[in-house]
Amino acid sequence: MKKTIMLFALAGFTTLTFAQKKKTTTAASISFDATTLLDALPKAENKTVVASINPKTGDVAFESIVKSFTFSNPMMQDHFNSAKWLDSEKYPKATFKGKITNLAAVNFAKDGTYNATVAGDLSLHGATKPVNTTATIVVKGKEVKTTTDFTIKLSDYAVEGGAIAGGKVATDPKIIVVANFK
């Protein structure tokens, strides 16, 4: 009987300890969708994003190399990285650092789907602006999957250009971030 109790206590401690450790992944992804009614641009996608989440503190972060965004059309990728757009030579990274503001609503030690609110700062193209969004956090065993989407105003980050002014590129693209932590 003592052995059984000890095993259950150890299993509970292991689960709780795992749920409190910072998790990091290099397999997160970001989609950048700037399509408009005038032009159905292909979405940019980056599948080599570094992301972290700390279940104990609620800290969340991601970092993306701008040149790692890919398009089905290579010309679009050249424009995206050019000095007129995101200028990936001068500003090679995009980062987000924030916190889950309703951390008590997320139980990282119990399987389930949780709605989280996140507040933080997005740095892109040499500018840093606050972002508030919601996220879905799915806990299953020792894995955590986070998904969020939000829009940004390109003008807030000093991203301008003829295609934006001409209505071919959305002034407020949708950003989708997905991270799987194992």
N, C-alpha and C positions, 0 to 999 in steps of 0.2 A: 504494500500500500504506500509506504514512504517513497519507494522508487517511482511509482506512478505519479504521485504528487510532485516529486522533484522534476520529473520529465515535463509535466504540464507547466510548472513554474519556469523551467529553463526555456521551453518553447515560447512562452509568453514574453519572457525577458528578451529573447533573441528577436522576436517580431517587433517589440517596442524599441529595442536598440536600433534595429535596421531602419525603422520608421523615423528615427530622430537624426540619422546621419545625412550629411549633405550628399546629394546625388549629382553626378555630372555625366554628360553624354556628348559625344562628338558626332552623333547621328541625328541631330535635330534638323528641321527644315523650315525655310521661310519662303512663302509665295508672295509675289508683288504683282498686283493686278491693277493696271491703270487703263483698262478698256473704257471706251465711251460709246455713245450711240453712233457717233460718226465713224469710229474705227475700232474694229475688234482686234486689238493688239494681242499678241501672244503674251501669256503671263511669264514673268521671270521667276525662276525657282533656284534656290540654293539648298542643296542637300548636305552641306558640310558645315553646319552651324554648331558652335559649341554652346551648350546650355547647362545651367545648374539650378538646383532647387534645394533649399534647406528646410525640411519639414519642421524642425524645431523653432527656427526663427522666422520662417516665412520669406526669407530672401530668395529672389529669383533673378536670373540674369541670362542674357545671351549675347554672343558676339559673332558677327558675320563678316567675312572678307567680301567686299563689294564685287570684286572681279569674279567671284565664284558664282554669281547669279548667271544662269544660262537661259537662252531663248532658243526656240526652234529656228529662228531666222538670225544668222550671224550678224547681219547689218544692224538689227535691233540691239544686239549685245554691244556692238561698237558704240552706238549712240548712247546707250545706258551708261557706259563707262567714260564717255568723253567729257571734256572740260565744260561743255554746255549743259551737261546733265549731272551725274553724280561725281564726276571727276575723281575716279578711283585711284589715280596716281597721287593726287594731293590728299584725298580723304579715303584711305584704303579700308577702313573698318566702319561698321555700324554696330552700335552696342545699346543694350537696354539693361538698366539696373533698377530693381524695384522690390516691392514687398507685397505679399498677400495680406490684404488689410482685414480680412475676416477669417484669420487662421483658425479660430476656434470652430468654424463650420466645416473644416476639413480634417478627417480622421485618417492619417497616413498609416495607422496600424490596423485598419479594418477595410476589407474589400468594399468597394462602392464607387458611385459617381457623385462628385461634389462640385458645387458651383462656388467659384472663388472670385473675389474682386481683387484687382491688382492695380497698384499705383507705382509709378516710377518715372525715370527719365530716359528718353530715347535720344541717342546722339547719332547724327547723320549729317554728312556734308558740312562738317565744321560747326554745326549748331546742336544745342541740347534743349529739348522741350519736354514738358511733363506729358505723360500719357496715363490715362485711366481707362481700364478695360475690365471685362469679365473673362474668366477662363473656366474650362471644364477640366477637372482633374479626375482621372480614373485610376483607382488603386486596385490591383489584382495580384494577390500573392506578394512577391517582392518587387513587382514592377509598378511604375507610375507613369501614366501618359498624360501630358498636358496639351491642351489645344486652346488657342485664343485667336481672335481676329479683331482688328481695329482699323480705323482710317487715320491718315495723317494729311495735313495740308502741305503740299510741296513748297508753297511760298514761305511757310514757317522755317523751312530748312534752306532757303535761298536757292531752290532748284527752279529754274525758269527756262524757257526756250520757246521757239516758234511753234512746235507741235502742241505744247501746252496752251499757248495763247490761241492757237487755231482750233482748239477743241478736239484734237486728235488723241491727246493724252489727258487722262483725268487729272484734275487739280487736287483731288483727294483720293489717292489710290488706297485700295484695301490691302492690308498686310495680314497674312495668316501664318502663325507660328505653331509648329507641332514638335513636341519633344518626347521621346521614349526613354525613360530611365530604368535601367535594370540593375 
